[in-house]
Amino acid sequence: MLSTIVWGTGNVGRAAIRAVEAHPALKLAAVLVHNPDKVGRDAGDLGDLGHKLGIAATDDIDAVLAGGPHAVVYAASGDIRPDEALADIIRAIRAGAVVVTPSLYALYDQRGAPPELREPVLAAIADGGGSLFVSGVDPGWGNDVLPLLISGLGTVVDVIRCQEIFDYSTYDQPDSVRYLVGMGQPMDYEPPMTAPTVPTMVWGGQIRLMARALGVELDEIRETLDRRALDATVSTATMGEFEAGTQGAVRFEVQGIVEGEPRIVIEHVTRIHASCAQDWPMPPDGVGAHRVVIEGRPRIEVTVEATDEGGNRSAGGNATAVGRLVSAIDWLVDAAPGLYDALDVPLRPAVGKLVGKLGRREP
């Protein structure tokens, strides 16, 4: 059993606790938290498992890493604290741990990452013998392993389009939704997530990964952006009201240009309410989905919907990101120390995960 730490217990960390506990090759050794109110709480409660695990959450990073864990699932956010997240991850790698995380977008395509990010990680790997694999949903499996797998079913492939179409009222992270994405802000507000060059920073690595796997050369990466205002004030269950006239929907594309045409496209269509921008693509149930469309012969379309935590679609997406990362841990432990990406790490079957009781392994 590989001793595994979950570092952070927010939207992703809750799912990580459940995933580690369910994995037949892993043993949850500790849970690290930043919020003092969570110190001492049982990991089973923090992970919404419905039963105790007998592991009390702690904020003592030194003590946890001194225990020599095989792996760390780093689930703390890197959206608004990328430098701190990188420092935490390097600390765990220097302790000899395999680290899996969705928190550093620029390292999804580690070969194309900026030297100021890549070189400190490589130095930590050389010193400590750990490894790093960074992945998620979108960016992540929704625009790397899934579209590449589906593309292999085509005879002729003209365009690969990856879509995330989501109602963000289900996404319980107000700072990200209101300030990074700009929902509820005046239309002259420039959301950091869609500012020029930022979408390419976040999703350009996925375009490069797909191009590398497909054996094509990119001319360049382009961005498009469209935003819509709410016609009426709307109320959400998790984040309160969003006023009429403020941003209610955003649509952007990150386009991989091949021979002058957009051939590899990542598109996001995000709303805070289904009433906004109804002429834009909608998910099948109005809540959220990830979709891959292969334009060619044959035309292939695959839509993935995931739910968790009482039917929440955003929680379902987080859980699939965690599933991809946690399933990679034992493969990474067996592999040589290194910095890995989605083309290196196989997407693996759920060996040993068919359980007799939901969320709890049989003896």
Disulfide bonds with the S-S distance in Angstrom:
none
